[in-house]
């Protein structure tokens, strides 16, 4: 927890931090992408088409970003030179949210507004497959919002995701073929381990589903309307943060409460991070805290 370095990049930041251990990348409020080296010194700074809300990712020597106009672009991690850009049509109305990007092997799995998930080759941006997970319905643009939620969750050969006012499901990470799909609405996405897919619906009920067939294993409805984060597997528990600054530890096996910890009283908005034996959370008021289970 000791501070190693600190850098003022002279702009407000719009999303989370990406790092591969050598390079740190952040996005500025006016559509800039800034890279720092391992000592916090600026490596490069480049303009992008519009504001970035999705946290960048670094993989295979590239920084991959999705901007608010739904363009996906890759930049050289050392020089900032743009390698490729792929425009994707944006829906007329979408949530101001940050559906994420995950990488597996030579591909990036990108969650998009409009309820679609795509697999792209990292070397050239070619699209391998595209899957509709959202299910836009209704007479108005507001009713038809069906954006992807959270970051695609990858485990082995599977990738799972969920959409707001849509569906959730798991798919083959190579071919995009469907393992299972079911109706579900989430604003925060899903996570996965070797047995279950964990999800929070729009009423803040926490679910576990079999990751093989999608059958419901358990449900915890004791935290409704607490503005929960994406659930995260941590040792023998599933962890969620809430809008009141609490961290809840639920049993992976039946969803019962194992523990609850209070932070600083402000909302936990970002998905908790598991690093080795530690669980790390960040609150809206800027508190960064690490926990471990006895």
C-alpha positions as CSV (number, residue, x, y, z in Angstrom):
1,X,0.0,0.0,0.0
2,X,3.0,2.4,0.0
3,X,2.9,5.1,-2.7
4,X,5.6,4.5,-5.4
5,X,5.0,7.5,-7.6
6,X,2.3,10.1,-8.3
7,X,1.8,12.0,-11.6
8,X,-0.5,15.0,-12.4
9,X,-1.5,14.6,-16.1
10,X,-3.2,18.0,-16.2
11,X,-6.6,16.8,-17.2
12,X,-9.6,15.2,-15.5
13,X,-9.8,11.4,-16.1
14,X,-12.8,9.7,-17.5
15,X,-12.2,6.0,-16.7
16,X,-10.0,3.5,-15.0
17,X,-6.3,2.8,-15.3
18,X,-4.8,0.2,-17.7
19,X,-1.3,-1.3,-17.0
20,X,0.8,-4.2,-18.2
21,X,3.4,-3.7,-15.4
22,X,5.6,-1.5,-17.6
23,X,3.2,1.1,-19.1
24,X,0.2,2.8,-17.5
25,X,-2.5,4.3,-19.6
26,X,-5.3,6.7,-18.7
27,X,-7.9,8.6,-20.7
28,X,-8.5,12.4,-20.4
29,X,-11.9,14.2,-20.4
30,X,-11.4,15.9,-23.8
31,X,-10.6,12.7,-25.7
32,X,-6.9,12.2,-25.0
33,X,-5.0,9.0,-24.3
34,X,-2.0,9.3,-22.1
35,X,0.7,6.7,-21.5
36,X,3.2,6.8,-18.6
37,X,6.2,4.6,-18.0
38,X,6.9,2.5,-14.9
39,X,8.3,5.5,-13.2
40,X,5.3,7.7,-13.9
41,X,6.9,9.8,-16.6
42,X,4.9,10.6,-19.7
43,X,5.7,8.3,-22.7
44,X,3.2,9.7,-25.2
45,X,-0.1,11.5,-25.5
46,X,-2.5,11.2,-28.5
47,X,-5.9,12.6,-29.3
48,X,-8.8,10.1,-29.9
49,X,-12.1,10.7,-31.7
50,X,-14.3,11.3,-28.7
51,X,-14.4,10.8,-24.9
52,X,-13.4,7.4,-23.6
53,X,-15.5,5.8,-20.8
54,X,-14.4,2.2,-21.2
55,X,-11.2,1.4,-19.4
56,X,-8.4,0.7,-22.0
57,X,-6.6,-2.6,-22.1
58,X,-3.0,-3.4,-22.9
59,X,-2.2,-6.7,-24.7
60,X,0.3,-7.9,-27.3
61,X,2.1,-4.5,-27.4
62,X,-1.2,-2.6,-28.1
63,X,-3.4,-0.3,-26.2
64,X,-7.0,-1.0,-27.2
65,X,-9.8,1.6,-26.5
66,X,-13.4,2.1,-27.3
67,X,-14.6,5.8,-27.5
68,X,-18.0,7.1,-26.9
69,X,-18.7,7.2,-30.7
70,X,-18.3,3.4,-30.7
71,X,-15.0,3.4,-32.5
72,X,-12.5,0.7,-31.4
73,X,-8.9,1.6,-32.0
74,X,-5.5,0.1,-31.1
75,X,-2.3,2.1,-30.4
76,X,1.3,1.0,-30.2
77,X,2.1,0.7,-26.4
78,X,5.6,2.2,-26.9
79,X,5.1,5.0,-29.4
80,X,1.3,5.8,-29.4
81,X,1.1,5.3,-33.1
82,X,-2.4,4.2,-34.2
83,X,-2.3,0.7,-35.7
84,X,-6.0,0.3,-36.6
85,X,-9.4,1.7,-36.0
86,X,-12.8,0.0,-36.5
87,X,-16.0,2.1,-36.5
88,X,-19.1,0.4,-35.1
89,X,-22.6,1.9,-35.4
90,X,-23.9,3.3,-32.2
91,X,-27.6,3.1,-31.3
92,X,-29.7,6.3,-31.2
93,X,-29.8,6.2,-27.4
94,X,-27.5,4.4,-24.9
95,X,-26.6,4.3,-21.3
96,X,-23.7,6.5,-20.1
97,X,-21.9,3.5,-19.0
98,X,-18.6,1.7,-19.7
99,X,-19.1,-1.8,-21.2
100,X,-15.6,-3.3,-21.1
101,X,-13.0,-5.1,-23.1
102,X,-11.3,-8.4,-22.3
103,X,-8.5,-10.2,-24.0
104,X,-7.9,-13.9,-24.6
105,X,-5.0,-15.2,-26.8
106,X,-4.8,-13.1,-30.0
107,X,-8.2,-11.6,-29.6
108,X,-10.1,-8.9,-27.8
109,X,-13.7,-9.5,-26.7
110,X,-15.5,-6.1,-26.7
111,X,-18.9,-5.4,-25.1
112,X,-20.9,-2.7,-27.0
113,X,-23.9,-0.5,-26.6
114,X,-26.9,-1.9,-28.4
115,X,-26.4,-5.3,-26.7
116,X,-23.7,-6.8,-29.0
117,X,-20.5,-8.6,-28.1
118,X,-17.7,-8.9,-30.7
119,X,-14.4,-10.8,-31.0
120,X,-11.6,-8.9,-32.8
121,X,-8.1,-9.9,-33.9
122,X,-5.6,-7.8,-32.0
123,X,-3.1,-7.6,-34.8
124,X,-5.4,-5.9,-37.3
125,X,-8.9,-5.4,-35.8
126,X,-10.6,-8.0,-38.0
127,X,-13.9,-9.2,-36.5
128,X,-14.1,-12.9,-35.9
129,X,-17.7,-13.1,-34.7
130,X,-20.5,-10.9,-33.4
131,X,-23.2,-11.9,-31.0
132,X,-26.5,-10.1,-30.2
133,X,-27.1,-10.4,-26.4
134,X,-29.3,-7.4,-25.9
135,X,-32.9,-7.7,-27.1
136,X,-34.2,-4.2,-28.0
137,X,-38.0,-3.9,-27.7
138,X,-40.6,-1.2,-27.2
139,X,-42.1,1.7,-29.0
140,X,-39.6,4.4,-27.9
141,X,-35.8,4.7,-28.0
142,X,-35.7,4.7,-24.2
143,X,-37.6,1.3,-24.1
144,X,-35.2,-0.1,-26.7
145,X,-32.0,0.5,-24.7
146,X,-30.3,-2.9,-24.4
147,X,-26.7,-2.1,-23.9
148,X,-24.1,-4.6,-22.8
149,X,-23.1,-4.4,-19.1
150,X,-19.7,-4.7,-17.5
151,X,-16.7,-6.6,-19.0
152,X,-17.0,-9.9,-20.8
153,X,-16.1,-12.7,-18.3
154,X,-13.7,-15.4,-19.7
155,X,-13.0,-18.8,-18.3
156,X,-11.3,-21.5,-20.3
157,X,-13.1,-21.8,-23.7
158,X,-16.1,-19.8,-22.6
159,X,-17.0,-16.1,-22.5
160,X,-20.1,-14.8,-20.7
161,X,-21.9,-11.5,-20.7
162,X,-25.2,-9.7,-19.9
163,X,-27.2,-6.8,-21.2
164,X,-29.5,-4.2,-19.8
165,X,-33.1,-5.0,-20.7
166,X,-31.8,-8.0,-22.6
167,X,-30.3,-11.4,-22.0
168,X,-27.3,-13.1,-20.5
169,X,-25.4,-16.1,-21.9
170,X,-22.2,-18.0,-22.4
171,X,-20.5,-18.6,-25.7
172,X,-17.5,-20.4,-27.2
173,X,-14.6,-17.9,-27.1
174,X,-13.2,-19.1,-30.5
175,X,-16.2,-19.6,-32.6
176,X,-18.9,-17.6,-30.8
177,X,-21.3,-20.5,-30.8
178,X,-23.9,-20.5,-28.1
179,X,-23.6,-22.6,-24.9
180,X,-26.7,-21.1,-23.3
181,X,-28.8,-17.9,-23.2
182,X,-31.6,-16.7,-21.0
183,X,-33.6,-13.6,-20.4
184,X,-31.9,-11.3,-17.8
185,X,-31.3,-7.6,-17.2
186,X,-28.2,-6.3,-15.6
187,X,-26.4,-2.9,-15.4
188,X,-23.1,-4.3,-14.0
189,X,-22.2,-7.5,-15.9
190,X,-21.2,-10.9,-14.8
191,X,-18.2,-12.9,-13.4
192,X,-17.3,-16.6,-13.7
193,X,-15.3,-19.4,-12.0
194,X,-14.9,-23.1,-12.7
195,X,-18.5,-23.9,-11.7
196,X,-20.7,-20.8,-11.8
197,X,-21.6,-17.6,-13.5
198,X,-22.4,-14.8,-11.0
199,X,-24.7,-11.9,-11.9
200,X,-26.7,-9.0,-10.4
201,X,-30.0,-8.1,-11.9
202,X,-31.4,-4.5,-12.1
203,X,-33.2,-5.1,-8.8
204,X,-29.8,-5.9,-7.2
205,X,-30.6,-9.6,-6.6
206,X,-27.5,-11.7,-6.8
207,X,-27.6,-15.0,-8.8
208,X,-25.4,-18.0,-9.4
209,X,-25.9,-20.0,-12.5
210,X,-24.3,-23.2,-13.7
211,X,-21.6,-22.1,-16.2
212,X,-22.2,-25.3,-18.3
213,X,-26.0,-25.1,-18.8
214,X,-27.2,-21.9,-17.2
215,X,-29.5,-23.5,-14.6
216,X,-30.1,-21.3,-11.5
217,X,-28.1,-22.6,-8.5
218,X,-29.0,-19.9,-5.9
219,X,-30.3,-16.4,-5.5
220,X,-29.8,-13.8,-2.7
221,X,-32.5,-11.1,-2.6
222,X,-31.5,-9.5,0.7
223,X,-29.7,-6.6,-0.9
224,X,-32.3,-5.2,-3.3
225,X,-31.9,-1.6,-4.5
226,X,-28.4,-1.2,-2.8
227,X,-26.7,-0.4,-6.1
228,X,-24.5,-3.5,-6.2
229,X,-21.2,-3.9,-8.1
230,X,-20.4,-6.8,-10.4
231,X,-20.0,-9.8,-8.2
232,X,-16.4,-11.2,-7.9
233,X,-15.3,-14.7,-6.9
234,X,-12.9,-14.5,-4.0
235,X,-11.6,-17.7,-2.3
236,X,-14.8,-19.5,-1.1
237,X,-17.0,-16.4,-1.4
238,X,-18.6,-14.1,-3.9
239,X,-18.0,-10.4,-3.1
240,X,-20.1,-7.4,-4.0
241,X,-19.8,-3.8,-3.1
242,X,-22.8,-1.5,-2.6
243,X,-23.9,2.1,-2.8
244,X,-23.6,2.6,0.9
245,X,-19.9,1.6,1.1
246,X,-20.3,-2.0,2.3
247,X,-18.6,-5.1,1.0
248,X,-20.7,-8.2,1.2
249,X,-19.2,-11.7,1.3
250,X,-21.6,-14.4,0.1
251,X,-21.0,-18.2,0.1
252,X,-20.2,-19.4,-3.4
253,X,-22.2,-22.6,-2.6
254,X,-25.6,-21.2,-1.5
255,X,-25.4,-17.4,-1.5
256,X,-25.7,-17.1,2.3
257,X,-24.0,-14.2,4.0
258,X,-20.5,-15.0,5.4
259,X,-19.4,-11.5,6.3
260,X,-20.0,-7.8,5.8
261,X,-17.3,-5.0,6.0
262,X,-17.9,-1.2,6.0
263,X,-15.5,1.1,4.1
264,X,-15.8,4.9,4.3
265,X,-19.6,5.2,3.7
266,X,-19.4,6.3,0.1
267,X,-20.5,4.1,-2.8
268,X,-18.3,1.4,-4.2
269,X,-18.7,1.9,-7.9
270,X,-15.8,0.0,-9.5
271,X,-15.7,-3.8,-9.5
272,X,-13.6,-5.1,-6.6
273,X,-10.2,-6.5,-7.7
274,X,-8.7,-9.8,-6.5
275,X,-4.9,-9.7,-6.4
276,X,-3.4,-12.9,-4.9
277,X,-4.8,-13.3,-1.4
278,X,-6.1,-9.7,-1.2
279,X,-9.4,-8.1,-2.2
280,X,-9.0,-4.4,-3.2
281,X,-11.8,-1.9,-3.4
282,X,-12.0,1.8,-4.3
283,X,-14.8,4.1,-3.1
284,X,-16.3,7.1,-4.8
285,X,-14.6,9.4,-2.2
286,X,-11.2,8.1,-3.1
287,X,-10.5,5.5,-0.4
288,X,-8.4,2.5,-1.6
289,X,-8.6,-0.5,0.7
290,X,-7.2,-4.0,0.7
291,X,-8.7,-6.9,2.7
292,X,-7.9,-10.5,3.3
293,X,-9.9,-13.3,4.9
294,X,-8.6,-14.9,8.0
